[in-house]
Amino acid sequence: MNEEQLHAALLGALADVAPDVDAAAIDPDADLAEELEIDSIDRLNLVVALHERIGVEIPERDYGRLSSVNATVAYLLAAQGAP
C-alpha cells in the first residue's frame, strides 16, 4: 500500500475505534491518545483493526510509535518495507 492508502486505512480504523470522532478532522501530528481520548484497550483495538485492514503485524513494543496519524503512517510504510 502507498502512503495515501495507508492514511485512508488508518482513518477507517480510527473510525472503528472512536466512532464519535471525525477521523478526517484529526490533526495529523497530534497525539492520538489525547486527541481521541483513547485508552490502552482502544489502542489495542486500533492495532487489531490496522492488522485486519493492512495485514501488518505490530508488536506491542512498537505501540508507542503509533503516536499520531503521521507517525503511524510512517511506521506502517516502514513495516511494509517501503523506502
N, CA, C and O of each residue as an XYZ file, in Angstrom:
332
protein
N       0.839     -1.183      0.000
C       0.000      0.000      0.000
C       0.884      1.246      0.000
O       1.971      1.261      0.577
N       0.396      2.266     -0.649
C       1.145      3.520     -0.646
C       0.692      4.380      0.549
O      -0.196      3.999      1.312
N       1.323      5.530      0.680
C       1.048      6.408      1.825
C      -0.418      6.829      1.894
O      -1.014      6.837      2.971
N      -0.990      7.171      0.765
C      -2.391      7.607      0.735
C      -3.324      6.469      1.152
O      -4.278      6.695      1.896
N      -3.060      5.268      0.685
C      -3.881      4.113      1.043
C      -3.756      3.787      2.531
O      -4.741      3.452      3.187
N      -2.538      3.888      3.051
C      -2.328      3.639      4.472
C      -3.040      4.687      5.316
O      -3.626      4.372      6.352
N      -2.985      5.921      4.870
C      -3.672      7.013      5.580
C      -5.175      6.729      5.630
O      -5.798      6.866      6.682
N      -5.754      6.334      4.498
C      -7.186      6.030      4.446
C      -7.523      4.831      5.338
O      -8.538      4.840      6.035
N      -6.678      3.811      5.315
C      -6.905      2.636      6.159
C      -6.839      3.016      7.637
O      -7.638      2.536      8.440
N      -5.896      3.868      7.990
C      -5.771      4.318      9.375
C      -6.999      5.107      9.803
O      -7.518      4.891     10.898
N      -7.468      6.013      8.964
C      -8.661      6.787      9.311
C      -9.873      5.877      9.477
O     -10.708      6.101     10.354
N      -9.967      4.858      8.639
C     -11.055      3.889      8.782
C     -10.952      3.127     10.090
O     -11.956      2.912     10.769
N      -9.739      2.716     10.446
C      -9.524      2.001     11.707
C      -9.834      2.912     12.897
O     -10.425      2.468     13.881
N      -9.441      4.171     12.809
C      -9.742      5.126     13.882
C     -11.252      5.317     14.029
O     -11.759      5.435     15.145
N     -11.962      5.348     12.912
C     -13.420      5.485     12.959
C     -14.054      4.268     13.623
O     -15.077      4.392     14.296
N     -13.449      3.084     13.435
C     -13.953      1.883     14.094
C     -13.760      1.977     15.607
O     -14.644      1.601     16.377
N     -12.609      2.476     16.023
C     -12.244      2.537     17.444
C     -12.961      3.684     18.158
O     -13.411      3.535     19.295
N     -13.062      4.821     17.484
C     -13.687      6.008     18.081
C     -14.746      6.543     17.115
O     -14.528      7.559     16.456
N     -15.891      5.859     17.029
C     -16.894      6.216     16.023
C     -17.495      7.613     16.173
O     -18.058      8.146     15.217
N     -17.385      8.203     17.346
C     -17.953      9.540     17.556
C     -17.035     10.663     17.095
O     -17.418     11.833     17.122
N     -15.831     10.314     16.675
C     -14.834     11.307     16.290
C     -14.769     11.401     14.773
O     -14.818     10.385     14.080
N     -14.659     12.622     14.259
C     -14.456     12.832     12.825
C     -12.980     12.595     12.542
O     -12.156     13.494     12.708
N     -12.651     11.385     12.114
C     -11.251     10.996     11.913
C     -10.546     11.911     10.912
O      -9.351     12.171     11.051
N     -11.261     12.395      9.919
C     -10.659     13.260      8.909
C     -10.270     14.621      9.485
O      -9.443     15.321      8.902
N     -10.855     15.005     10.622
C     -10.567     16.309     11.228
C      -9.424     16.245     12.236
O      -9.072     17.262     12.833
N      -8.846     15.073     12.432
C      -7.768     14.921     13.409
C      -6.505     15.592     12.888
O      -6.124     15.404     11.733
N      -5.865     16.367     13.739
C      -4.568     16.967     13.407
C      -3.592     15.811     13.195
O      -3.394     15.008     14.108
N      -2.975     15.705     12.012
C      -2.109     14.561     11.722
C      -0.868     14.460     12.603
O      -0.227     13.410     12.647
N      -0.523     15.533     13.302
C       0.640     15.498     14.189
C       0.256     15.451     15.667
O       1.127     15.376     16.533
N      -1.035     15.495     15.953
C      -1.494     15.477     17.345
C      -1.381     14.071     17.927
O      -1.480     13.076     17.208
N      -1.174     14.007     19.223
C      -1.117     12.731     19.919
C      -2.503     12.093     19.866
O      -3.484     12.680     20.322
N      -2.573     10.892     19.309
C      -3.867     10.237     19.121
C      -4.566      9.936     20.441
O      -5.781     10.106     20.549
N      -3.828      9.501     21.429
C      -4.445      9.167     22.718
C      -5.124     10.387     23.323
O      -6.225     10.288     23.864
N      -4.471     11.528     23.230
C      -5.052     12.761     23.771
C      -6.163     13.298     22.877
O      -7.225     13.692     23.360
N      -5.913     13.310     21.584
C      -6.880     13.859     20.621
C      -8.201     13.086     20.660
O      -9.279     13.678     20.604
N      -8.102     11.754     20.757
C      -9.295     10.913     20.701
C      -9.748     10.411     22.064
O     -10.789      9.766     22.190
N      -8.944     10.719     23.088
C      -9.229     10.247     24.439
C      -9.410      8.730     24.458
O     -10.393      8.210     24.985
N      -8.427      8.032     23.866
C      -8.480      6.577     23.844
C      -7.583      6.006     24.931
O      -6.564      6.592     25.297
N      -7.983      4.862     25.430
C      -7.209      4.201     26.477
C      -6.426      3.029     25.865
O      -6.399      2.863     24.646
N      -5.804      2.235     26.707
C      -4.956      1.148     26.218
C      -5.768      0.082     25.478
O      -5.268     -0.524     24.531
N      -6.988     -0.148     25.889
C      -7.837     -1.123     25.188
C      -8.185     -0.600     23.795
O      -8.161     -1.355     22.822
N      -8.506      0.682     23.699
C      -8.786      1.276     22.392
C      -7.549      1.214     21.496
O      -7.662      0.966     20.295
N      -6.372      1.437     22.079
C      -5.136      1.372     21.295
C      -4.945     -0.044     20.763
O      -4.557     -0.229     19.610
N      -5.215     -1.038     21.596
C      -5.115     -2.432     21.154
C      -6.123     -2.701     20.044
O      -5.800     -3.367     19.060
N      -7.335     -2.193     20.195
C      -8.342     -2.352     19.146
C      -7.903     -1.683     17.845
O      -8.186     -2.191     16.760
N      -7.221     -0.560     17.948
C      -6.693      0.116     16.762
C      -5.647     -0.756     16.076
O      -5.655     -0.889     14.852
N      -4.755     -1.343     16.852
C      -3.722     -2.209     16.289
C      -4.364     -3.399     15.583
O      -3.943     -3.778     14.490
N      -5.377     -3.985     16.205
C      -6.076     -5.120     15.597
C      -6.766     -4.684     14.305
O      -6.693     -5.385     13.295
N      -7.430     -3.538     14.332
C      -8.113     -3.028     13.136
C      -7.118     -2.752     12.009
O      -7.402     -3.031     10.844
N      -5.961     -2.207     12.355
C      -4.931     -1.963     11.331
C      -4.433     -3.277     10.751
O      -4.244     -3.396      9.541
N      -4.223     -4.254     11.610
C      -3.764     -5.563     11.124
C      -4.786     -6.162     10.159
O      -4.417     -6.705      9.117
N      -6.063     -6.064     10.504
C      -7.112     -6.603      9.643
C      -7.185     -5.867      8.308
O      -7.423     -6.490      7.273
N      -6.987     -4.563      8.320
C      -7.088     -3.772      7.100
C      -5.833     -3.845      6.228
O      -5.919     -3.822      5.000
N      -4.669     -3.931      6.873
C      -3.408     -3.811      6.148
C      -2.614     -5.110      6.129
O      -1.875     -5.383      5.184
N      -2.772     -5.907      7.177
C      -2.058     -7.165      7.254
C      -0.672     -7.050      7.864
O       0.119     -7.990      7.791
N      -0.374     -5.912      8.460
C       0.932     -5.690      9.083
C       0.847     -6.051     10.562
O      -0.038     -5.584     11.279
N       1.778     -6.885     11.004
C       1.876     -7.223     12.427
C       2.571     -6.063     13.147
O       3.626     -5.601     12.712
N       1.987     -5.604     14.228
C       2.582     -4.530     15.018
C       2.863     -5.095     16.404
O       1.934     -5.314     17.182
N       4.127     -5.333     16.720
C       4.447     -5.874     18.042
C       4.159     -4.858     19.143
O       4.227     -3.649     18.923
N       3.842     -5.358     20.310
C       3.484     -4.491     21.434
C       4.566     -3.466     21.735
O       4.259     -2.341     22.128
N       5.819     -3.837     21.558
C       6.910     -2.900     21.846
C       6.885     -1.672     20.933
O       7.521     -0.663     21.237
N       6.154     -1.752     19.813
C       6.077     -0.637     18.864
C       4.814      0.207     19.017
O       4.652      1.190     18.294
N       3.925     -0.141     19.925
C       2.676      0.604     20.064
C       2.930      2.094     20.292
O       2.180      2.931     19.789
N       3.961      2.427     21.031
C       4.284      3.826     21.299
C       4.660      4.607     20.056
O       4.586      5.836     20.045
N       5.062      3.904     19.011
C       5.434      4.569     17.762
C       4.209      4.999     16.961
O       4.332      5.709     15.964
N       3.039      4.571     17.396
C       1.790      4.924     16.719
C       1.159      6.124     17.410
O      -0.033      6.125     17.717
N       1.962      7.131     17.646
C       1.543      8.263     18.475
C       0.639      9.267     17.764
O      -0.189      9.910     18.410
N       0.781      9.409     16.468
C      -0.026     10.364     15.705
C      -0.373      9.727     14.362
O       0.127      8.654     14.027
N      -1.219     10.386     13.610
C      -1.567      9.884     12.277
C      -0.310      9.790     11.418
O      -0.052      8.757     10.800
N       0.475     10.875     11.380
C       1.679     10.870     10.549
C       2.688      9.824     11.008
O       3.295      9.142     10.182
N       2.870      9.696     12.308
C       3.822      8.709     12.832
C       3.355      7.293     12.522
O       4.171      6.425     12.210
N       2.065      7.056     12.605
C       1.534      5.726     12.325
C       1.682      5.375     10.851
O       2.073      4.256     10.519
N       1.377      6.313      9.968
C       1.534      6.064      8.537
C       3.009      5.803      8.210
O       3.317      4.895      7.437
N       3.912      6.581      8.786
C       5.346      6.367      8.559
C       5.768      4.984      9.062
O       6.533      4.285      8.399
N       5.271      4.600     10.223
C       5.590      3.278     10.787
C       5.091      2.181      9.843
O       5.818      1.233      9.549
N       3.857      2.313      9.372
C       3.283      1.290      8.502
C       4.014      1.204      7.165
O       4.208      0.112      6.631
N       4.416      2.348      6.628
C       5.216      2.337      5.399
C       6.514      1.560      5.614
O       6.886      0.716      4.799
N       7.187      1.852      6.704
C       8.449      1.168      7.012
C       8.220     -0.314      7.262
O       9.026     -1.146      6.845
N       7.128     -0.651      7.938
C       6.830     -2.053      8.253
C       6.572     -2.868      7.001
O       6.794     -4.078      6.988
N       6.107     -2.216      5.954
C       5.878     -2.885      4.672
C       7.153     -2.967      3.844
O       7.186     -3.620      2.801
N       8.192     -2.306      4.314
C       9.444     -2.287      3.560
C       9.521     -1.196      2.523
O      10.374     -1.239      1.637
N       8.619     -0.193      2.623
C       8.646      0.920      1.670
C       9.816      1.830      2.006
O      10.193      1.954      3.171
N      10.395      2.468      0.992
C      11.531      3.392      1.244
C      11.131      4.615      2.012
O      11.972      5.469      2.293
